[in-house]
Amino acid sequence: MDTNILVFFFFLGFCSFLPLFSFGFIVQGQVLCQVCERMGSWSLLDAQPLVRAKVGIKCRDYRYGKIYSMSTETNYAGWYYEPIRKIDLKIHHIETPADSCTVHLISSDDQNCNVITNVNFGLTGASVRFEKTEFVGTREQSDLYSPGILAFRPKNCFPAMDRYN
C-alpha cells in the first residue's frame, strides 16, 4: 500500500477521537412591522418582515459592565443571524449568554415602519434564551440563542376608536 494512503487513514482514524470544538455562540431572531390595528399590544398577527432593520446585541458582566457590543442588520426575510466568536464569558464569571446578553432595536430603513415598539422588550432589551445546538462542519458546534420576535410599527398609526360604544 502507498505510504500516503496509510498516513491519510492514520489521520482519519485519529481525528475521530478529537472532541467537538465550540467557537462561541450565535444570536438569531426576526424583526417585523406590526400593523396599526395591533398598536399598543404585543400581538404580531398580520405583521410583515422588515428588511435592513438594525438590532444591537450587548453582553454585560455580573457588575453590568459592557463586555461585548455590536449591531447587525436583518436580511430580505427580516431575520438576523450573528455568530459571536470574540467573547469568552467564562472569564467574566458568566455561565451562558442567557445570563448576560440582550438584543434591542436600533433603527429601520423602512420610512413607513420605523417607530420602535417594546414588543418582546425590543426597546428596553430582550434577554436571549437557548434554542438549540448547531453543528457547523464535522467538528464545530455552537449554541443558538434567540430573544424572540421584535417589532417596529408605522409612524402614522392613530388610536383605535372604541368599538363597543
C-alpha positions in Angstrom: 0.0 0.0 0.0 1.2 3.5 -0.8 2.6 5.4 2.2 0.4 8.5 1.5 -2.7 6.4 1.8 -1.5 4.9 5.1 -0.8 8.4 6.5 -4.3 9.5 5.3 -6.1 6.6 7.1 -4.0 7.2 10.2 -5.1 10.8 10.5 -8.7 9.9 9.6 -8.8 7.5 12.5 -7.0 9.9 14.8 -9.5 12.7 14.0 -12.5 10.6 15.1 -11.2 10.8 18.7 -10.9 14.6 18.7 -13.5 16.4 20.8 -16.0 18.8 19.2 -14.8 22.4 19.1 -17.1 25.2 20.2 -16.4 28.6 18.6 -18.8 30.8 20.7 -22.5 31.2 20.3 -25.0 32.5 17.7 -27.7 35.1 18.2 -30.7 34.8 15.8 -34.0 36.5 15.6 -36.6 38.2 13.4 -37.8 41.8 13.1 -41.3 42.5 11.9 -43.5 45.6 11.2 -46.6 45.5 13.5 -49.8 46.6 11.9 -51.6 49.7 13.2 -54.6 47.6 14.4 -52.3 45.9 16.9 -50.6 49.0 18.2 -50.3 49.1 22.0 -50.3 45.3 22.3 -47.7 42.6 21.8 -49.7 40.9 19.0 -47.8 40.3 15.8 -50.8 39.0 13.8 -50.5 40.1 10.2 -47.1 41.6 10.8 -44.6 41.8 7.9 -40.8 41.2 7.9 -38.6 44.2 7.9 -35.6 44.3 5.5 -32.4 46.0 6.7 -33.7 46.8 10.3 -30.8 47.3 12.7 -30.6 45.5 16.0 -28.0 45.8 18.7 -26.5 42.9 20.7 -25.0 43.7 24.2 -23.4 41.4 26.7 -22.6 42.6 30.2 -20.7 41.1 33.1 -22.1 40.4 36.6 -21.5 44.0 37.6 -23.3 45.2 34.4 -20.1 46.4 32.8 -20.2 46.1 29.0 -18.0 43.3 27.7 -19.4 43.0 24.2 -21.5 45.2 21.9 -22.3 45.1 18.2 -25.0 45.8 15.7 -26.3 43.8 12.8 -29.0 44.1 10.0 -31.8 41.9 9.0 -32.0 40.1 5.6 -34.7 40.1 3.0 -36.9 37.9 5.2 -36.5 40.0 8.4 -34.0 37.6 10.0 -30.6 38.3 11.5 -28.1 35.6 12.3 -24.9 36.7 14.1 -22.1 34.3 15.2 -20.3 35.8 18.2 -16.8 34.4 18.4 -14.8 37.2 20.1 -16.1 36.8 23.6 -15.2 34.4 26.4 -18.0 34.6 29.0 -16.2 32.3 31.5 -13.5 34.8 32.3 -16.3 37.2 33.3 -17.9 34.6 35.6 -20.9 34.2 33.3 -22.2 30.7 32.6 -24.3 31.3 29.4 -25.2 34.2 27.1 -28.7 33.9 28.5 -27.3 35.3 31.8 -25.8 38.4 30.3 -26.8 39.2 26.7 -29.7 41.3 25.4 -30.9 42.4 21.9 -32.6 45.7 21.3 -33.9 47.6 18.3 -31.9 50.4 16.8 -33.4 51.6 13.5 -35.4 50.6 10.5 -34.7 51.7 6.9 -38.4 51.5 6.0 -39.7 55.0 6.3 -43.3 53.7 6.7 -42.4 51.5 9.6 -39.7 53.0 11.9 -41.2 53.5 15.3 -39.6 51.2 17.9 -42.1 49.2 20.0 -41.4 47.3 23.2 -42.8 44.0 21.8 -40.8 41.3 23.5 -38.7 44.0 25.2 -37.2 45.3 21.9 -37.0 48.8 23.3 -35.6 48.0 26.8 -33.5 45.0 25.8 -34.8 41.4 25.2 -32.9 38.7 27.0 -31.7 35.9 24.8 -32.7 32.3 25.6 -31.2 29.0 24.4 -32.8 27.5 21.4 -30.6 24.6 20.2 -27.1 23.5 19.4 -26.0 23.8 15.8 -23.2 21.9 14.1 -21.0 23.7 11.5 -19.0 21.2 9.6 -18.0 18.0 11.3 -16.1 19.3 14.4 -17.5 22.7 15.2 -20.6 23.3 17.4 -22.3 26.4 18.6 -25.3 27.2 20.7 -28.1 29.2 19.2 -29.8 31.9 21.3 -32.8 34.0 20.4 -34.7 36.9 22.0 -37.9 36.2 20.2 -39.5 38.3 17.5 -39.0 42.1 17.8 -41.1 44.8 16.1 -41.3 48.3 14.8 -44.7 49.9 13.9 -45.8 52.5 11.3 -45.4 56.1 12.4 -48.8 57.1 11.1 -50.9 54.9 13.4 -53.9 56.6 15.0 -55.5 55.3 18.3 -58.3 52.9 17.6 -61.9 54.1 18.2 -63.8 52.4 21.0 -65.7 49.7 19.1 -68.1 49.0 21.9 -69.8 52.4 22.3 
